[in-house]
Amino acid sequence: MTDQIQIPETFPDPGAVAGKRVVITGASRGLGSLLAHAFSRAGASVALVARTEKDLKAVAGALPGPSLVLGGDVTDEDFNEAVADAAVAEWGGVDAWICNAGISPIVAAPRQLAASQWRQVLEVNLTGAFLGARAAARVMANGGRLIFTGSVLGERPRRGLIAYNASKAGLVGMAKGLALDLAPAGITVNVVAPGWFDSPLAQGWKDDPGLAAAITGHTAQRRWGAPEDLAGAYQFLASDASAFITGTVVSVDGGYLLT
Ligand SMILES: NC(=O)c1ccc[n+]([C@@H]2O[C@H](COP(=O)([O-])OP(=O)(O)OC[C@H]3O[C@@H](n4cnc5c(N)ncnc54)[C@H](OP(=O)(O)O)[C@@H]3O)[C@@H](O)[C@H]2O)c1
């Protein structure tokens, strides 16, 4: 019996993803294409998923490493299973699956939000992530990493976005439940919650001077996220260094939730 903690021979490198096989949904533009570049440059193989195949091909063509292009809709159960099968056929398995595809229509008031719009947002942002997670878990035979792109709006809502707020809060609940259910399989499940980043989805906010000022005013660092700010959290959660982290939310928001 020693009173000294046992020091391991080596420590896993936080963020090392070289050789990892990573599925990224919503990879045709915006934050997903940013993640694709970051993982590819770090030596991962990436499967790019979105509906618009020509945009995926353009992203794939600009990556330094190997990639798969898989066009389809994340709300389609069979498509998610086909993505898992394609990754297994090409790579023999999947190490990380990033459920990032999302939509965010702005609707002025609850009475103006059509039931069909509510369902569509929940269908893409929440059900789509569930179907991806379920397909991923089937092929993560030796453990793996599930990462959902949430949002600071999942914790603190903004007006006009009730479906989006609910979908992102729902992702947190789902991640915690899945983390419990999938722990025996060695699969960790976490949420990255970005603050405000420039992307086609966020364009409406950026273009509105009042909204843009409100966002920077609320963010402790008084700025939007820069492209290089985002991927580190995902790479850490996909790396061997995060094996004991599950069911949690990592906010990448410059302190947006502090004020
Ligand atoms: N930008 C921000 O400041 C910010 C902040 C917090 C959270 N987020 C979250 O980050 C994620 C990415 O957002 P973004 O800003 O990069 O948005 P974006 O530029 O609009 O990109 C959305 C991506 O999702 C794909 N997509 C949408 N519906 C899909 C569907 N049904 N099936 C498959 N793919 C689908 C789109 O491709 P196709 O249209 O070709 O299918 C596209 O690749 C979203 O979950 C969003 O909620 C963004």
The ligand as an ORCA input file, in Angstrom:
! r2SCAN-3c Opt
* xyz 0 1
  N     -23.801     29.427    -36.164
  C     -23.988     29.593    -34.862
  O     -23.711     30.662    -34.302
  C     -24.514     28.452    -34.041
  C     -24.600     28.637    -32.663
  C     -25.057     27.587    -31.859
  C     -25.394     26.394    -32.441
  N     -25.317     26.227    -33.784
  C     -25.672     24.909    -34.330
  O     -24.618     24.455    -35.139
  C     -25.131     23.553    -36.109
  C     -24.651     23.988    -37.469
  O     -25.169     25.291    -37.694
  P     -24.567     26.262    -38.794
  O     -24.537     27.589    -38.183
  O     -23.350     25.694    -39.403
  O     -25.799     26.219    -39.840
  P     -25.789     26.188    -41.435
  O     -24.655     26.966    -41.943
  O     -27.170     26.535    -41.857
  O     -25.526     24.635    -41.746
  C     -26.478     23.663    -41.439
  C     -26.004     22.326    -41.977
  O     -26.981     21.316    -41.655
  C     -27.359     20.637    -42.867
  N     -28.739     20.194    -42.746
  C     -29.836     20.937    -42.463
  N     -30.938     20.168    -42.450
  C     -30.516     18.897    -42.733
  C     -31.182     17.656    -42.853
  N     -32.513     17.545    -42.689
  N     -30.440     16.554    -43.138
  C     -29.106     16.646    -43.309
  N     -28.424     17.795    -43.183
  C     -29.125     18.908    -42.901
  C     -27.135     21.675    -43.957
  O     -26.928     21.099    -45.243
  P     -28.089     20.843    -46.328
  O     -28.981     22.045    -46.310
  O     -27.355     20.634    -47.587
  O     -28.791     19.610    -45.886
  C     -25.836     22.311    -43.481
  O     -24.735     21.505    -43.812
  C     -26.654     23.565    -35.948
  O     -27.046     22.460    -35.172
  C     -26.897     24.863    -35.207
  O     -28.088     24.811    -34.461
  C     -24.882     27.232    -34.606
*
